[in-house]
Amino acid sequence: MVRLPRHLPVERGALSAGREARLPDVEARDRLANLGIFGAAAVSWVLVALVVLTRDPREDPAAGFVGAALMGLAIGLTTVPLFWLAAFGRHRRISYRGDWGRAARRGLWVGLVVGLFVALRLQGILSLPIAVFVIVLVVFAELTLSIER
């Protein structure tokens, strides 16, 4: 158990007669959202495995782009709950308004970058300067969108 200072608000009962305070748990809606998104990510990873194991991008060029899109989707869906959980932990286990939106936007960025990199690699045109440019562009866009006003 984690002891909280007496001046902090306590959830699930106040400090009384020797009982220790608990940090607030994840709310049911947030837990269900995390599990649902992780479930969708698991399904998309199964689809990625299906495409990667059954299709050859040299024989079927469209399969490479389908695989790139599925990989971007799978990575993006996997990272959304992780971004939310990082913000939840950073805010001392308090979920603020807008945390899910920021997590979804960051997951979208990650998915787009991964999909783009896979597609560029399939075409044989991915290089270090292009990769660095795309990553710097995404980081600056996210920093611009994340500024608190």
C-alpha atoms as an extended CHARMM CRD file, in Angstrom:
* protein
*
       149  EXT
         1         1  MET       CA              0.0000000000        0.0000000000        0.0000000000  PROA      1               0.0000000000
         2         2  VAL       CA              1.0790000000        3.5310000000       -0.7320000000  PROA      2               0.0000000000
         3         3  ARG       CA              0.6650000000        6.0490000000        2.0250000000  PROA      3               0.0000000000
         4         4  LEU       CA             -0.7320000000        9.3740000000        0.8890000000  PROA      4               0.0000000000
         5         5  PRO       CA             -0.2350000000       12.6410000000        2.7350000000  PROA      5               0.0000000000
         6         6  ARG       CA             -3.3290000000       13.6350000000        4.6870000000  PROA      6               0.0000000000
         7         7  HSD       CA             -3.8400000000       16.8500000000        2.6950000000  PROA      7               0.0000000000
         8         8  LEU       CA             -4.4400000000       14.9810000000       -0.5990000000  PROA      8               0.0000000000
         9         9  PRO       CA             -7.9560000000       13.9500000000       -1.5680000000  PROA      9               0.0000000000
        10        10  VAL       CA             -8.5560000000       10.2650000000       -1.0900000000  PROA      10              0.0000000000
        11        11  GLU       CA            -10.8560000000        8.0220000000       -3.0450000000  PROA      11              0.0000000000
        12        12  ARG       CA            -12.6400000000        4.9600000000       -1.6590000000  PROA      12              0.0000000000
        13        13  GLY       CA            -13.1020000000        6.1100000000        1.8760000000  PROA      13              0.0000000000
        14        14  ALA       CA            -11.3110000000        8.6950000000        3.9120000000  PROA      14              0.0000000000
        15        15  LEU       CA             -8.3900000000        8.0260000000        6.1890000000  PROA      15              0.0000000000
        16        16  SER       CA             -9.9740000000        6.5190000000        9.2140000000  PROA      16              0.0000000000
        17        17  ALA       CA             -8.7440000000        4.6570000000       12.2290000000  PROA      17              0.0000000000
        18        18  GLY       CA             -5.4800000000        3.3270000000       10.8800000000  PROA      18              0.0000000000
        19        19  ARG       CA             -6.6540000000        2.4020000000        7.3910000000  PROA      19              0.0000000000
        20        20  GLU       CA             -4.2740000000        3.2970000000        4.6380000000  PROA      20              0.0000000000
        21        21  ALA       CA             -5.4340000000        5.3290000000        1.6650000000  PROA      21              0.0000000000
        22        22  ARG       CA             -5.3040000000        3.8130000000       -1.8110000000  PROA      22              0.0000000000
        23        23  LEU       CA             -4.5110000000        5.5460000000       -5.0340000000  PROA      23              0.0000000000
        24        24  PRO       CA             -7.5720000000        5.7230000000       -7.2720000000  PROA      24              0.0000000000
        25        25  ASP       CA             -7.9710000000        2.8240000000       -9.6600000000  PROA      25              0.0000000000
        26        26  VAL       CA             -8.5690000000        3.0870000000      -13.3730000000  PROA      26              0.0000000000
        27        27  GLU       CA            -12.2410000000        3.7810000000      -14.0240000000  PROA      27              0.0000000000
        28        28  ALA       CA            -14.2830000000        1.0490000000      -15.6710000000  PROA      28              0.0000000000
        29        29  ARG       CA            -14.8400000000        3.0250000000      -18.8930000000  PROA      29              0.0000000000
        30        30  ASP       CA            -11.0990000000        3.6350000000      -19.2770000000  PROA      30              0.0000000000
        31        31  ARG       CA            -10.3000000000       -0.0070000000      -18.5350000000  PROA      31              0.0000000000
        32        32  LEU       CA            -12.8620000000       -1.1690000000      -21.1060000000  PROA      32              0.0000000000
        33        33  ALA       CA            -11.5240000000        1.2910000000      -23.6630000000  PROA      33              0.0000000000
        34        34  ASN       CA             -7.9820000000        0.0350000000      -23.1060000000  PROA      34              0.0000000000
        35        35  LEU       CA             -9.0280000000       -3.5980000000      -23.3730000000  PROA      35              0.0000000000
        36        36  GLY       CA            -11.1630000000       -2.9180000000      -26.4390000000  PROA      36              0.0000000000
        37        37  ILE       CA             -8.3870000000       -1.1200000000      -28.2580000000  PROA      37              0.0000000000
        38        38  PHE       CA             -5.8870000000       -3.8250000000      -27.3040000000  PROA      38              0.0000000000
        39        39  GLY       CA             -8.3770000000       -6.4080000000      -28.6190000000  PROA      39              0.0000000000
        40        40  ALA       CA             -8.6740000000       -4.5510000000      -31.9150000000  PROA      40              0.0000000000
        41        41  ALA       CA             -4.8770000000       -4.3800000000      -32.0540000000  PROA      41              0.0000000000
        42        42  ALA       CA             -4.6660000000       -8.1470000000      -31.5110000000  PROA      42              0.0000000000
        43        43  VAL       CA             -7.0820000000       -8.7440000000      -34.3960000000  PROA      43              0.0000000000
        44        44  SER       CA             -5.0660000000       -6.4410000000      -36.6480000000  PROA      44              0.0000000000
        45        45  TRP       CA             -1.8350000000       -8.2550000000      -35.6780000000  PROA      45              0.0000000000
        46        46  VAL       CA             -3.4710000000      -11.5430000000      -36.6750000000  PROA      46              0.0000000000
        47        47  LEU       CA             -4.3590000000       -9.9760000000      -40.0350000000  PROA      47              0.0000000000
        48        48  VAL       CA             -0.7600000000       -8.7440000000      -40.4090000000  PROA      48              0.0000000000
        49        49  ALA       CA              0.5070000000      -12.2730000000      -39.7530000000  PROA      49              0.0000000000
        50        50  LEU       CA             -1.9830000000      -13.6680000000      -42.2650000000  PROA      50              0.0000000000
        51        51  VAL       CA             -0.8740000000      -11.2600000000      -45.0070000000  PROA      51              0.0000000000
        52        52  VAL       CA              2.8400000000      -11.6110000000      -44.2630000000  PROA      52              0.0000000000
        53        53  LEU       CA              2.7400000000      -15.4030000000      -44.2020000000  PROA      53              0.0000000000
        54        54  THR       CA              0.4670000000      -15.9780000000      -47.2120000000  PROA      54              0.0000000000
        55        55  ARG       CA              1.3410000000      -13.2070000000      -49.6850000000  PROA      55              0.0000000000
        56        56  ASP       CA              4.5440000000      -12.3810000000      -51.5250000000  PROA      56              0.0000000000
        57        57  PRO       CA              4.8850000000       -8.6630000000      -52.3520000000  PROA      57              0.0000000000
        58        58  ARG       CA              7.1190000000       -9.4920000000      -55.3440000000  PROA      58              0.0000000000
        59        59  GLU       CA              4.3570000000      -11.5230000000      -57.0020000000  PROA      59              0.0000000000
        60        60  ASP       CA              1.4230000000       -9.4230000000      -55.8110000000  PROA      60              0.0000000000
        61        61  PRO       CA              2.4550000000       -5.7440000000      -55.4400000000  PROA      61              0.0000000000
        62        62  ALA       CA             -0.8670000000       -4.8200000000      -53.8400000000  PROA      62              0.0000000000
        63        63  ALA       CA             -0.1670000000       -7.2450000000      -50.9980000000  PROA      63              0.0000000000
        64        64  GLY       CA              2.7950000000       -5.1190000000      -49.9260000000  PROA      64              0.0000000000
        65        65  PHE       CA              0.6430000000       -2.0180000000      -49.5730000000  PROA      65              0.0000000000
        66        66  VAL       CA             -2.0970000000       -3.9690000000      -47.7900000000  PROA      66              0.0000000000
        67        67  GLY       CA              0.5640000000       -5.2870000000      -45.4220000000  PROA      67              0.0000000000
        68        68  ALA       CA              1.9680000000       -1.7790000000      -44.8920000000  PROA      68              0.0000000000
        69        69  ALA       CA             -1.4880000000       -0.4230000000      -44.0830000000  PROA      69              0.0000000000
        70        70  LEU       CA             -2.2210000000       -3.3140000000      -41.7190000000  PROA      70              0.0000000000
        71        71  MET       CA              1.1390000000       -2.8920000000      -39.9700000000  PROA      71              0.0000000000
        72        72  GLY       CA              0.4700000000        0.8160000000      -39.5130000000  PROA      72              0.0000000000
        73        73  LEU       CA             -3.0050000000        0.0520000000      -38.1610000000  PROA      73              0.0000000000
        74        74  ALA       CA             -1.6950000000       -2.6280000000      -35.7970000000  PROA      74              0.0000000000
        75        75  ILE       CA              1.1090000000       -0.4550000000      -34.4190000000  PROA      75              0.0000000000
        76        76  GLY       CA             -1.1960000000        2.5470000000      -34.1130000000  PROA      76              0.0000000000
        77        77  LEU       CA             -3.8570000000        0.5900000000      -32.2320000000  PROA      77              0.0000000000
        78        78  THR       CA             -1.2440000000       -0.9640000000      -29.9780000000  PROA      78              0.0000000000
        79        79  THR       CA              0.2690000000        2.3840000000      -29.0120000000  PROA      79              0.0000000000
        80        80  VAL       CA             -2.9670000000        4.3000000000      -28.2660000000  PROA      80              0.0000000000
        81        81  PRO       CA             -3.6000000000        2.6380000000      -24.8590000000  PROA      81              0.0000000000
        82        82  LEU       CA              0.1110000000        2.8230000000      -24.0630000000  PROA      82              0.0000000000
        83        83  PHE       CA              0.1450000000        6.5770000000      -24.6800000000  PROA      83              0.0000000000
        84        84  TRP       CA             -2.9660000000        6.9560000000      -22.5030000000  PROA      84              0.0000000000
        85        85  LEU       CA             -1.4900000000        4.8290000000      -19.7210000000  PROA      85              0.0000000000
        86        86  ALA       CA              1.7340000000        6.8760000000      -19.8190000000  PROA      86              0.0000000000
        87        87  ALA       CA             -0.2650000000       10.0920000000      -19.4010000000  PROA      87              0.0000000000
        88        88  PHE       CA             -2.3960000000        8.4830000000      -16.6790000000  PROA      88              0.0000000000
        89        89  GLY       CA              0.7030000000        7.4890000000      -14.7380000000  PROA      89              0.0000000000
        90        90  ARG       CA              2.3850000000       10.8480000000      -15.2970000000  PROA      90              0.0000000000
        91        91  HSD       CA             -0.7050000000       12.6360000000      -13.9160000000  PROA      91              0.0000000000
        92        92  ARG       CA             -0.5800000000       10.5760000000      -10.7090000000  PROA      92              0.0000000000
        93        93  ARG       CA             -3.3260000000        8.2030000000      -11.8230000000  PROA      93              0.0000000000
        94        94  ILE       CA             -5.8060000000       10.9250000000      -12.7390000000  PROA      94              0.0000000000
        95        95  SER       CA             -7.4050000000       10.9470000000      -16.1720000000  PROA      95              0.0000000000
        96        96  TYR       CA             -7.8470000000       14.4550000000      -17.4920000000  PROA      96              0.0000000000
        97        97  ARG       CA            -10.1270000000       15.5720000000      -20.2590000000  PROA      97              0.0000000000
        98        98  GLY       CA             -8.3830000000       15.2860000000      -23.6040000000  PROA      98              0.0000000000
        99        99  ASP       CA             -6.0130000000       12.4710000000      -22.6040000000  PROA      99              0.0000000000
       100       100  TRP       CA             -7.7630000000        9.9650000000      -24.8610000000  PROA      100             0.0000000000
       101       101  GLY       CA             -7.7610000000       12.4200000000      -27.7630000000  PROA      101             0.0000000000
       102       102  ARG       CA             -4.0320000000       13.0570000000      -27.4090000000  PROA      102             0.0000000000
       103       103  ALA       CA             -3.3480000000        9.3230000000      -27.1170000000  PROA      103             0.0000000000
       104       104  ALA       CA             -5.4160000000        8.6070000000      -30.2400000000  PROA      104             0.0000000000
       105       105  ARG       CA             -3.6490000000       11.3800000000      -32.1690000000  PROA      105             0.0000000000
       106       106  ARG       CA             -0.2310000000       10.1030000000      -31.1440000000  PROA      106             0.0000000000
       107       107  GLY       CA             -1.2090000000        6.5510000000      -32.0490000000  PROA      107             0.0000000000
       108       108  LEU       CA             -2.3770000000        7.8370000000      -35.4220000000  PROA      108             0.0000000000
       109       109  TRP       CA              0.9930000000        9.5410000000      -35.9610000000  PROA      109             0.0000000000
       110       110  VAL       CA              2.8560000000        6.3480000000      -35.0880000000  PROA      110             0.0000000000
       111       111  GLY       CA              0.6420000000        4.2580000000      -37.3670000000  PROA      111             0.0000000000
       112       112  LEU       CA              1.0320000000        6.6540000000      -40.2790000000  PROA      112             0.0000000000
       113       113  VAL       CA              4.8060000000        6.7890000000      -39.9100000000  PROA      113             0.0000000000
       114       114  VAL       CA              5.1230000000        2.9980000000      -39.7030000000  PROA      114             0.0000000000
       115       115  GLY       CA              2.8280000000        2.4860000000      -42.6940000000  PROA      115             0.0000000000
       116       116  LEU       CA              4.7370000000        5.0900000000      -44.6900000000  PROA      116             0.0000000000
       117       117  PHE       CA              8.1160000000        3.5840000000      -43.8070000000  PROA      117             0.0000000000
       118       118  VAL       CA              6.9890000000        0.0720000000      -44.7620000000  PROA      118             0.0000000000
       119       119  ALA       CA              5.5390000000        1.3150000000      -48.0630000000  PROA      119             0.0000000000
       120       120  LEU       CA              8.6860000000        3.3000000000      -48.8710000000  PROA      120             0.0000000000
       121       121  ARG       CA             10.8300000000        0.2860000000      -48.0110000000  PROA      121             0.0000000000
       122       122  LEU       CA              8.7770000000       -1.8950000000      -50.3550000000  PROA      122             0.0000000000
       123       123  GLN       CA              9.4180000000        0.5890000000      -53.1400000000  PROA      123             0.0000000000
       124       124  GLY       CA             13.1200000000        0.6910000000      -52.3050000000  PROA      124             0.0000000000
       125       125  ILE       CA             13.1920000000        4.4430000000      -51.7140000000  PROA      125             0.0000000000
       126       126  LEU       CA             13.4460000000        4.6320000000      -47.9330000000  PROA      126             0.0000000000
       127       127  SER       CA             16.6370000000        6.3690000000      -46.8830000000  PROA      127             0.0000000000
       128       128  LEU       CA             17.9380000000        7.8730000000      -43.6660000000  PROA      128             0.0000000000
       129       129  PRO       CA             17.3510000000       11.5320000000      -44.6940000000  PROA      129             0.0000000000
       130       130  ILE       CA             13.7410000000       10.7720000000      -45.6500000000  PROA      130             0.0000000000
       131       131  ALA       CA             13.1330000000        8.8780000000      -42.3920000000  PROA      131             0.0000000000
       132       132  VAL       CA             14.6520000000       11.6430000000      -40.2750000000  PROA      132             0.0000000000
       133       133  PHE       CA             12.6520000000       14.2930000000      -42.1360000000  PROA      133             0.0000000000
       134       134  VAL       CA              9.3710000000       12.4350000000      -41.5830000000  PROA      134             0.0000000000
       135       135  ILE       CA             10.1010000000       11.8480000000      -37.8890000000  PROA      135             0.0000000000
       136       136  VAL       CA             11.1010000000       15.4810000000      -37.2930000000  PROA      136             0.0000000000
       137       137  LEU       CA              8.0030000000       16.6500000000      -39.1570000000  PROA      137             0.0000000000
       138       138  VAL       CA              5.7570000000       14.4570000000      -36.9960000000  PROA      138             0.0000000000
       139       139  VAL       CA              7.4860000000       15.5090000000      -33.7690000000  PROA      139             0.0000000000
       140       140  PHE       CA              7.0740000000       19.2080000000      -34.5970000000  PROA      140             0.0000000000
       141       141  ALA       CA              3.4480000000       18.6960000000      -35.6120000000  PROA      141             0.0000000000
       142       142  GLU       CA              2.7240000000       16.8760000000      -32.3460000000  PROA      142             0.0000000000
       143       143  LEU       CA              4.5240000000       19.5130000000      -30.2900000000  PROA      143             0.0000000000
       144       144  THR       CA              2.4900000000       22.2160000000      -32.0110000000  PROA      144             0.0000000000
       145       145  LEU       CA             -0.7780000000       20.3820000000      -31.3620000000  PROA      145             0.0000000000
       146       146  SER       CA              0.1370000000       19.5180000000      -27.7590000000  PROA      146             0.0000000000
       147       147  ILE       CA              0.8790000000       23.0420000000      -26.5380000000  PROA      147             0.0000000000
       148       148  GLU       CA             -1.4150000000       23.8410000000      -23.6330000000  PROA      148             0.0000000000
       149       149  ARG       CA             -3.1240000000       27.1590000000      -24.0020000000  PROA      149             0.0000000000
